[in-house]
Amino acid sequence: MSSSDPPLIPRPERLDSARHDFDLIIAAHGEAVRSSTPTYRDPTTGLMVFTSAALLERGWCCERGCRHCPFPPLQGPLKVEEP
């Protein structure tokens, strides 16, 4: 995996590896990434989940706690510089 490849395993604070469905989630996510599909259906809840590849392509973190967010968490609120 190169530095520009999306991570296949989420950060531990985003998805607990002790979950009973962890392996199913990782398999579904990996298949979606390999097939260039931006989302997959969570195997337990049936909800649609963005892949790390789709989030990486977007280019920024929305700070909504996305399961596969490839970006480190922000340290406080964003500060927007006035033009």
Contacts in CASP RR format, 6 or more apart in sequence:
PFRMAT RR
TARGET T0000
AUTHOR 0000-0000-0000
METHOD contacts of the structure
MODEL  1
MSSSDPPLIPRPERLDSARHDFDLIIAAHGEAVRSSTPTYRDPTTGLMVF
TSAALLERGWCCERGCRHCPFPPLQGPLKVEEP
1 8 0 8 1.000
6 33 0 8 1.000
6 51 0 8 1.000
6 52 0 8 1.000
6 53 0 8 1.000
6 55 0 8 1.000
6 56 0 8 1.000
6 68 0 8 1.000
6 70 0 8 1.000
7 52 0 8 1.000
7 68 0 8 1.000
7 70 0 8 1.000
8 26 0 8 1.000
8 29 0 8 1.000
8 30 0 8 1.000
8 33 0 8 1.000
8 52 0 8 1.000
9 26 0 8 1.000
10 29 0 8 1.000
10 52 0 8 1.000
10 67 0 8 1.000
10 68 0 8 1.000
10 69 0 8 1.000
11 69 0 8 1.000
13 73 0 8 1.000
14 65 0 8 1.000
14 66 0 8 1.000
14 67 0 8 1.000
14 68 0 8 1.000
14 69 0 8 1.000
15 22 0 8 1.000
15 25 0 8 1.000
15 67 0 8 1.000
15 68 0 8 1.000
16 22 0 8 1.000
19 25 0 8 1.000
21 43 0 8 1.000
21 44 0 8 1.000
24 43 0 8 1.000
24 44 0 8 1.000
25 42 0 8 1.000
25 43 0 8 1.000
25 44 0 8 1.000
25 67 0 8 1.000
28 40 0 8 1.000
28 41 0 8 1.000
28 42 0 8 1.000
28 43 0 8 1.000
29 40 0 8 1.000
29 49 0 8 1.000
29 51 0 8 1.000
29 52 0 8 1.000
29 68 0 8 1.000
30 51 0 8 1.000
31 40 0 8 1.000
32 38 0 8 1.000
32 39 0 8 1.000
32 40 0 8 1.000
32 51 0 8 1.000
32 53 0 8 1.000
33 51 0 8 1.000
33 52 0 8 1.000
33 53 0 8 1.000
36 53 0 8 1.000
37 51 0 8 1.000
38 50 0 8 1.000
38 51 0 8 1.000
38 53 0 8 1.000
38 54 0 8 1.000
38 57 0 8 1.000
39 48 0 8 1.000
39 49 0 8 1.000
39 50 0 8 1.000
39 51 0 8 1.000
39 54 0 8 1.000
40 48 0 8 1.000
40 49 0 8 1.000
40 51 0 8 1.000
41 47 0 8 1.000
41 48 0 8 1.000
41 49 0 8 1.000
42 48 0 8 1.000
42 49 0 8 1.000
49 67 0 8 1.000
49 68 0 8 1.000
50 66 0 8 1.000
50 67 0 8 1.000
50 68 0 8 1.000
51 68 0 8 1.000
52 68 0 8 1.000
52 69 0 8 1.000
52 70 0 8 1.000
55 61 0 8 1.000
55 66 0 8 1.000
55 68 0 8 1.000
55 69 0 8 1.000
55 70 0 8 1.000
55 71 0 8 1.000
56 70 0 8 1.000
59 71 0 8 1.000
60 71 0 8 1.000
61 69 0 8 1.000
61 71 0 8 1.000
61 72 0 8 1.000
61 73 0 8 1.000
61 74 0 8 1.000
63 73 0 8 1.000
63 74 0 8 1.000
END
